[in-house]
Amino acid sequence: MENRYDVAIIGNGPAGLSAALTLKNRNKNVIVFANSKTSSKVEKAQEIHNYLGFPEISGTDLAQRFLEHAKVSQVHIVEVGISVVYHMGEYYGLRTRNNEMYEAKTVILAFGVQFGKLYPGEEAFLGRGVSYCATCDAMLYRGKKVVVIGNSPQDEAEANFLADLAEQVYYIPNYKKVESLSEKIQVIYDTPVEITGDAVVDTLVCKNTSIQTDGIFVLRESVAPAQLVPGLAVEDGYVVVNRKMETNLPGCFACGDLTGAPFQYMKAAGEGNVAAISAVAYLAAQ
Ligand SMILES: Cc1cc2nc3c(=O)[nH]c(=O)nc-3n(C[C@H](O)[C@H](O)[C@H](O)COP(=O)(O)OP(=O)(O)OC[C@H]3O[C@@H](n4cnc5c(N)ncnc54)[C@H](O)[C@@H]3O)c2cc1C
């Protein structure tokens, strides 16, 4: 298979890129998946004073340095989000947000954390009308009504994909301007408040209106780790790892903010380095 790698890394912040550099130095066949060109948590920092070698640097400049370093080291970065990772026993299957499949012998999870509250009812109805992945669950909503809550213009592609199958798609943008949404989709500018239903979802209650629906897709930059990787052990929202950055799944490592506090660039980069070395050892033992 063409899309098969030694190591697949999900995330391009300091954790993911540090892991990628170490793996390239060890001559491994590695691919990095990234939602966007740079990590917003790096890009948005006004001034950074605690990154070794850079007494004072802006987030934009540090992000640029990371990209240059990755380029010089010929790290293969694909700008597409991963929607789900399947543990297939001997290898991992990764499905991208545009529905392509990749395979890797090991996986390094470095997709950071997104702080922010879930909508009331979101967790309770997960799998019963609430979904985080259009490409995974769209078939369930053929001929039905769905609502998509998008958090960035990148989410519009998933809504467009749903519009080809569902009878009606409503799109609620949690950002200023819709960019490339299909004409079939009805845009509603409102604020989601609560997800309600009985056995399954039936309504999205918003500030000014209520939408009757069969399903609600909540699209965020990052999803809960156990949603992305079914079977992954998580505690208080963070991936459980040991000092080798090993998770409970063989050949699956995690690093950076994803493993918990402290939330720091150097800690993330350090853990990425450890995860990469552990992945090399794992591959050697196979
Ligand atoms: C404004 C601000 C200022 C900060 N200042 C400092 C500071 O001065 N010093 C310091 O040490 N720390 C600082 N931090 C904390 C620091 O940003 C984080 O600890 C660090 O970025 C964590 O790195 P990471 O690689 O784990 O995750 P991130 O940097 O969050 O990177 C994760 C990447 O993965 C991508 N991703 C998520 N899900 C997926 C998916 N499914 N598929 C593909 N890609 C995905 C994300 O888009 C993101 O690009 C600051 C944070 C903020 C928000």
The ligand as a MOL file (V3000), in Angstrom:
LIG
                    3D

  0  0  0     0  0            999 V3000
M  V30 BEGIN CTAB
M  V30 COUNTS 53 58 0 0 0
M  V30 BEGIN ATOM
M  V30 1 C -1.5160 32.2780 23.8420 0
M  V30 2 C -0.5990 31.2000 24.3930 0
M  V30 3 C 0.6530 31.5300 24.8530 0
M  V30 4 C 1.5240 30.5430 25.3410 0
M  V30 5 N 2.7560 30.9080 25.7830 0
M  V30 6 C 3.6110 29.9720 26.2230 0
M  V30 7 C 4.9360 30.3240 26.6250 0
M  V30 8 O 5.3220 31.4970 26.6160 0
M  V30 9 N 5.7610 29.3250 27.0280 0
M  V30 10 C 5.3950 28.0030 27.0450 0
M  V30 11 O 6.2150 27.1460 27.3740 0
M  V30 12 N 4.1410 27.6430 26.6570 0
M  V30 13 C 3.2430 28.5730 26.2630 0
M  V30 14 N 1.9700 28.1990 25.8680 0
M  V30 15 C 1.5790 26.7710 25.9670 0
M  V30 16 C 1.9860 26.0120 24.6810 0
M  V30 17 O 1.3780 26.6840 23.6160 0
M  V30 18 C 1.5480 24.5430 24.6630 0
M  V30 19 O 1.9600 23.8960 25.8470 0
M  V30 20 C 2.1880 23.8160 23.4380 0
M  V30 21 O 1.8650 24.4470 22.2270 0
M  V30 22 C 1.7690 22.3490 23.4080 0
M  V30 23 O 2.3240 21.7480 22.2980 0
M  V30 24 P 1.6670 20.4340 21.6290 0
M  V30 25 O 2.5720 20.0880 20.4990 0
M  V30 26 O 1.3680 19.4420 22.6660 0
M  V30 27 O 0.2470 20.9120 21.0960 0
M  V30 28 P -0.1840 22.0890 20.1370 0
M  V30 29 O 0.8450 23.1650 20.0670 0
M  V30 30 O -1.5550 22.4680 20.5690 0
M  V30 31 O -0.2140 21.4110 18.6910 0
M  V30 32 C -1.1570 20.4590 18.3420 0
M  V30 33 C -1.4200 20.5580 16.8500 0
M  V30 34 O -2.1940 19.4210 16.4330 0
M  V30 35 C -3.2080 19.8550 15.5410 0
M  V30 36 N -4.3260 18.8990 15.5940 0
M  V30 37 C -5.2910 18.7650 16.5360 0
M  V30 38 N -6.1120 17.7660 16.2380 0
M  V30 39 C -5.6680 17.2540 15.0610 0
M  V30 40 C -6.1230 16.1940 14.2310 0
M  V30 41 N -7.1860 15.4540 14.5680 0
M  V30 42 N -5.4410 15.9300 13.0920 0
M  V30 43 C -4.3440 16.6630 12.7430 0
M  V30 44 N -3.8780 17.6900 13.4960 0
M  V30 45 C -4.5330 17.9620 14.6460 0
M  V30 46 C -3.6010 21.2220 16.0680 0
M  V30 47 O -4.2650 21.9690 15.0460 0
M  V30 48 C -2.2320 21.7960 16.4340 0
M  V30 49 O -1.6310 22.4190 15.3230 0
M  V30 50 C 1.0980 29.1740 25.3820 0
M  V30 51 C -0.1830 28.8570 24.9360 0
M  V30 52 C -1.0370 29.8410 24.4380 0
M  V30 53 C -2.4210 29.4430 23.9570 0
M  V30 END ATOM
M  V30 BEGIN BOND
M  V30 1 1 1 2
M  V30 2 1 2 3
M  V30 3 2 2 52
M  V30 4 2 3 4
M  V30 5 1 4 5
M  V30 6 1 4 50
M  V30 7 2 5 6
M  V30 8 1 6 7
M  V30 9 1 6 13
M  V30 10 2 7 8
M  V30 11 1 7 9
M  V30 12 1 9 10
M  V30 13 2 10 11
M  V30 14 1 10 12
M  V30 15 2 12 13
M  V30 16 1 13 14
M  V30 17 1 14 15
M  V30 18 1 14 50
M  V30 19 1 15 16
M  V30 20 1 16 17
M  V30 21 1 16 18
M  V30 22 1 18 19
M  V30 23 1 18 20
M  V30 24 1 20 21
M  V30 25 1 20 22
M  V30 26 1 22 23
M  V30 27 1 23 24
M  V30 28 2 24 25
M  V30 29 1 24 26
M  V30 30 1 24 27
M  V30 31 1 27 28
M  V30 32 2 28 29
M  V30 33 1 28 30
M  V30 34 1 28 31
M  V30 35 1 31 32
M  V30 36 1 32 33
M  V30 37 1 33 34
M  V30 38 1 33 48
M  V30 39 1 34 35
M  V30 40 1 35 36
M  V30 41 1 35 46
M  V30 42 1 36 37
M  V30 43 1 36 45
M  V30 44 2 37 38
M  V30 45 1 38 39
M  V30 46 1 39 40
M  V30 47 2 39 45
M  V30 48 1 40 41
M  V30 49 2 40 42
M  V30 50 1 42 43
M  V30 51 2 43 44
M  V30 52 1 44 45
M  V30 53 1 46 47
M  V30 54 1 46 48
M  V30 55 1 48 49
M  V30 56 2 50 51
M  V30 57 1 51 52
M  V30 58 1 52 53
M  V30 END BOND
M  V30 END CTAB
M  END
